[in-house]
């Protein structure tokens, strides 16, 4: 059986689409379709059921993928790392949101670099969840940190850590508001006069907090919109208004008194980060090492 046909088959199986598989393989969609049909003729059985959106593997297709994928992944790993990979420096391409990647992931992974490290070179990219997952699927990244769980079998996600969100403002903005004062329904009115600092016009952090804690929508619009949570914190510290921020990001500012919590709900809103790789690539030692290293480091982040 032609290994090129099997590689195309496994890629289609993971991507769930001839179109996406073609993009990943650098082939045209007709070429991918032709290869799958050739393989089906050789086996005498259909491997996929064609649907309006993508394809679904048949029982035979799932069985073949289960048997073939690990061996193909091993061959790719040998081809990419070579026989002396233990002594060579491998490059890990990491991607994720700018704040979490800069403040959490990269500082942890730098221990694996340098002469005293594990022979790992780092290249980092920042982007939205959609951007980094698309880049991972296309082969531009090796490992992605995100809060969005991917769909389908092409990508594999592992829970990393939970991020607690806190509602903060500068002391001068807090005034007489007591952290325990606002209640679940209607209690957010005490905060409605404060301007909002956010990363987007849709107020994603504030809206999520209001829905979870107050069962309401925020009444205010964004006074300052800046697409980086570190810049949001700087604006809040300067007195621009309130913001919802990850606790890890504003912990030092809270300890110094530069910002204060406006509300302390019994159950604070959480957001879960996941580590995502292309299915099968954890067979590659440098990706597996970084993946495991981040999972261990995350135990100290909460």
C-alpha positions as CSV (number, residue, x, y, z in Angstrom):
1,X,0.0,0.0,0.0
2,X,1.3,3.4,-1.0
3,X,2.5,5.4,2.1
4,X,1.6,8.7,0.3
5,X,-2.0,7.5,0.0
6,X,-2.1,6.6,3.7
7,X,-0.7,10.0,4.7
8,X,-3.4,11.7,2.6
9,X,-6.0,9.4,4.2
10,X,-4.9,10.1,7.8
11,X,-4.9,13.9,7.1
12,X,-8.4,13.8,5.7
13,X,-9.5,11.6,8.7
14,X,-8.2,14.2,11.2
15,X,-9.2,17.3,9.2
16,X,-12.7,16.0,8.5
17,X,-12.6,17.7,5.1
18,X,-11.0,17.1,1.7
19,X,-10.6,20.9,1.4
20,X,-8.8,21.4,4.7
21,X,-6.7,18.3,4.2
22,X,-5.6,19.6,0.7
23,X,-4.5,22.9,2.3
24,X,-2.5,21.0,5.0
25,X,-0.8,18.7,2.4
26,X,-0.1,21.4,-0.1
27,X,-2.2,19.6,-2.7
28,X,-5.2,20.5,-4.8
29,X,-8.6,19.2,-3.6
30,X,-9.1,17.1,-6.8
31,X,-5.7,15.4,-6.1
32,X,-6.8,14.6,-2.5
33,X,-10.1,13.2,-3.8
34,X,-8.3,11.1,-6.4
35,X,-5.9,9.7,-3.8
36,X,-8.7,8.7,-1.5
37,X,-10.6,7.1,-4.3
38,X,-7.5,5.1,-5.3
39,X,-7.1,3.9,-1.8
40,X,-10.8,2.9,-1.6
41,X,-10.4,0.9,-4.8
42,X,-7.4,-0.9,-3.5
43,X,-9.2,-1.8,-0.3
44,X,-12.5,-2.5,-2.0
45,X,-14.4,-0.5,0.8
46,X,-15.5,3.1,1.2
47,X,-13.5,5.0,3.8
48,X,-15.6,8.2,4.0
49,X,-19.2,9.3,3.7
50,X,-19.4,12.5,1.8
51,X,-21.6,15.1,3.5
52,X,-22.6,18.7,2.8
53,X,-19.9,19.9,5.1
54,X,-16.9,17.7,5.1
55,X,-16.7,14.0,5.4
56,X,-17.4,11.4,8.0
57,X,-15.2,8.2,8.3
58,X,-16.9,4.8,7.8
59,X,-16.3,2.0,10.3
60,X,-13.5,0.7,8.0
61,X,-12.1,4.3,7.8
62,X,-11.9,4.6,11.6
63,X,-10.3,1.2,11.9
64,X,-7.7,2.0,9.3
65,X,-6.9,5.4,10.8
66,X,-6.5,3.8,14.3
67,X,-4.0,1.3,12.9
68,X,-2.1,3.5,10.4
69,X,-1.8,6.9,12.2
70,X,0.6,6.0,15.0
71,X,3.0,4.4,12.5
72,X,2.8,7.4,10.1
73,X,3.4,9.8,13.0
74,X,6.5,7.8,14.0
75,X,7.8,7.9,10.4
76,X,7.3,11.7,10.3
77,X,9.0,12.1,13.6
78,X,12.0,10.2,12.4
79,X,12.2,12.2,9.2
80,X,11.9,15.5,10.9
81,X,14.2,14.9,13.9
82,X,16.8,12.6,12.4
83,X,18.7,9.8,14.2
84,X,20.7,12.2,16.4
85,X,17.8,14.3,17.6
86,X,18.9,14.0,21.3
87,X,22.0,16.1,20.5
88,X,20.4,18.6,18.1
89,X,18.6,21.8,18.9
90,X,15.0,21.6,18.0
91,X,12.8,24.7,17.5
92,X,9.4,24.9,19.1
93,X,6.9,27.2,17.5
94,X,4.5,28.4,20.3
95,X,1.4,30.6,19.8
96,X,-1.3,32.0,22.1
97,X,-2.8,35.2,23.5
98,X,-0.1,37.8,24.1
99,X,-0.6,38.3,27.9
100,X,-0.8,34.7,29.0
101,X,1.9,33.6,26.6
102,X,4.2,36.4,27.7
103,X,3.5,36.2,31.5
104,X,3.1,32.5,31.9
105,X,4.1,30.2,29.1
106,X,7.3,31.7,27.8
107,X,9.0,32.3,31.2
108,X,8.3,28.6,32.0
109,X,9.6,27.3,28.7
110,X,12.8,29.4,28.7
111,X,14.2,26.9,31.2
112,X,14.4,24.5,28.4
113,X,16.6,26.7,26.2
114,X,20.2,27.7,26.2
115,X,23.4,25.7,26.8
116,X,22.2,24.5,30.2
117,X,18.7,23.7,28.9
118,X,17.3,20.8,26.9
119,X,18.4,21.8,23.4
120,X,15.2,23.7,22.6
121,X,14.9,27.0,20.7
122,X,11.7,29.0,21.1
123,X,9.7,31.0,18.5
124,X,6.5,32.7,19.7
125,X,3.5,34.2,17.9
126,X,0.5,36.0,19.4
127,X,-3.0,35.9,18.1
128,X,-6.7,35.3,18.7
129,X,-8.0,31.8,19.5
130,X,-9.2,31.4,15.9
131,X,-5.9,32.7,14.4
132,X,-3.6,30.4,16.5
133,X,-5.7,27.3,16.0
134,X,-5.9,27.9,12.2
135,X,-2.1,28.4,12.3
136,X,-1.6,25.2,14.2
137,X,-3.8,23.2,11.8
138,X,-1.9,24.6,8.9
139,X,1.5,23.6,10.4
140,X,2.7,27.1,11.3
141,X,2.8,26.3,15.1
142,X,3.7,23.2,17.1
143,X,1.9,24.1,20.3
144,X,-0.9,26.5,21.1
145,X,-2.2,27.9,24.4
146,X,-5.8,29.1,24.1
147,X,-9.2,29.2,25.9
148,X,-11.1,27.8,22.8
149,X,-11.4,24.0,22.5
150,X,-10.9,22.8,18.9
151,X,-13.4,20.6,17.2
152,X,-12.7,17.5,15.2
153,X,-9.8,15.0,15.3
154,X,-7.1,17.1,13.6
155,X,-6.2,18.9,16.9
156,X,-5.9,17.5,20.4
157,X,-6.5,19.6,23.5
158,X,-5.3,19.1,27.1
159,X,-6.6,21.2,30.0
160,X,-3.9,23.4,31.4
161,X,-5.2,25.7,34.1
162,X,-8.1,27.9,35.3
163,X,-7.9,31.7,35.2
164,X,-9.8,33.6,37.8
165,X,-11.3,37.0,36.7
166,X,-11.6,39.9,39.1
167,X,-13.4,43.3,38.8
168,X,-10.9,46.1,39.6
169,X,-10.5,49.9,39.5
170,X,-8.1,52.5,40.9
171,X,-8.8,53.4,44.5
172,X,-9.8,56.9,43.4
173,X,-12.6,55.3,41.2
174,X,-13.8,52.8,43.8
175,X,-15.1,55.5,46.1
176,X,-17.8,54.3,48.6
177,X,-18.4,51.0,46.7
178,X,-17.9,48.0,49.1
179,X,-16.6,44.8,47.5
180,X,-19.3,42.8,49.1
181,X,-22.1,45.3,48.2
182,X,-23.3,44.4,44.7
183,X,-25.8,41.5,44.7
184,X,-26.6,39.0,41.9
185,X,-29.6,40.7,40.4
186,X,-29.7,44.5,40.0
187,X,-26.8,45.0,42.3
188,X,-24.5,46.0,39.5
189,X,-26.2,49.4,39.4
190,X,-23.7,50.7,41.9
191,X,-21.0,50.2,39.2
192,X,-22.9,51.6,36.2
193,X,-21.5,55.1,36.6
194,X,-17.9,53.9,36.2
195,X,-16.3,53.9,32.7
196,X,-15.2,50.6,31.3
197,X,-11.7,49.7,30.0
198,X,-11.7,46.7,27.7
199,X,-9.9,44.8,24.9
200,X,-12.8,45.0,22.4
201,X,-15.9,47.1,21.7
202,X,-18.0,44.0,22.5
203,X,-16.7,44.1,26.1
204,X,-16.0,40.4,26.3
205,X,-14.5,40.3,29.8
206,X,-16.9,42.7,31.4
207,X,-19.9,41.1,29.7
208,X,-18.9,37.6,30.8
209,X,-18.4,38.8,34.4
210,X,-21.8,40.6,34.5
211,X,-23.6,37.6,33.1
212,X,-21.9,35.2,35.5
213,X,-22.0,37.3,38.7
214,X,-25.0,39.7,38.3
215,X,-27.1,37.8,35.8
216,X,-27.3,41.0,33.7
217,X,-25.6,42.9,30.9
218,X,-23.3,45.8,31.6
219,X,-25.0,49.2,31.0
220,X,-21.8,51.1,30.2
221,X,-19.9,51.3,27.0
222,X,-16.2,51.2,26.6
223,X,-14.4,54.4,27.5
224,X,-11.0,52.9,26.6
225,X,-10.5,50.0,24.1
226,X,-7.0,48.6,23.8
227,X,-6.3,45.1,22.5
228,X,-3.9,44.0,25.3
229,X,-4.8,43.2,28.9
230,X,-1.5,44.6,30.2
231,X,-2.5,48.0,28.6
232,X,-5.9,47.6,30.1
233,X,-4.3,47.3,33.6
234,X,-2.1,50.3,33.0
235,X,-5.2,52.4,32.0
236,X,-7.2,51.2,35.0
237,X,-4.2,52.0,37.3
238,X,-4.2,55.5,35.9
239,X,-7.8,55.9,36.8
240,X,-9.5,55.4,33.4
241,X,-12.3,53.2,34.9
242,X,-13.1,49.6,35.8
243,X,-12.0,46.4,34.1
244,X,-12.3,42.7,34.5
245,X,-8.8,41.1,34.5
246,X,-7.2,37.8,35.2
247,X,-6.0,37.7,38.8
248,X,-2.5,36.6,37.9
249,X,-2.1,39.7,35.7
250,X,-3.2,42.2,38.4
251,X,-2.0,40.4,41.6
252,X,1.0,42.7,42.0
253,X,-1.1,45.8,41.4
254,X,-3.6,44.6,44.0
255,X,-0.9,43.8,46.6
256,X,0.6,47.3,46.1
257,X,-2.8,49.0,46.3
258,X,-2.6,50.4,42.8
259,X,-6.0,48.8,42.1
260,X,-8.7,47.4,44.3
261,X,-11.4,44.8,43.9
262,X,-14.8,46.3,43.4
263,X,-16.6,43.0,44.1
264,X,-15.8,39.6,45.6
265,X,-18.4,37.1,44.4
266,X,-18.7,33.8,46.3
267,X,-17.8,31.9,43.1
268,X,-15.5,34.0,40.9
269,X,-15.8,33.6,37.1
270,X,-13.2,31.3,35.7
271,X,-11.8,30.7,32.2
272,X,-9.9,27.5,31.3
273,X,-6.8,27.4,29.2
274,X,-5.9,24.4,27.1
275,X,-2.8,23.2,25.4
276,X,-3.4,22.2,21.8
277,X,-1.3,20.2,19.4
278,X,-1.8,18.5,16.0
279,X,-2.9,15.0,16.7
280,X,0.1,12.7,16.7
281,X,2.8,15.3,17.1
282,X,3.3,14.5,20.8
283,X,5.4,11.6,19.4
284,X,8.0,14.3,18.7
285,X,10.3,14.6,21.7
286,X,10.7,18.4,21.7
287,X,6.9,19.0,21.5
288,X,6.2,16.4,24.2
289,X,8.9,17.9,26.4
290,X,7.4,21.4,26.2
291,X,3.9,20.1,26.6
292,X,4.7,18.2,29.8
293,X,6.8,21.1,31.1
294,X,3.9,23.5,30.8
295,X,1.5,21.1,32.5
296,X,3.9,20.8,35.4
297,X,4.5,24.5,35.6
298,X,0.7,25.2,35.6
299,X,0.3,23.5,39.0
300,X,2.0,26.5,40.6
301,X,0.0,29.1,38.6
302,X,-3.4,28.7,40.4
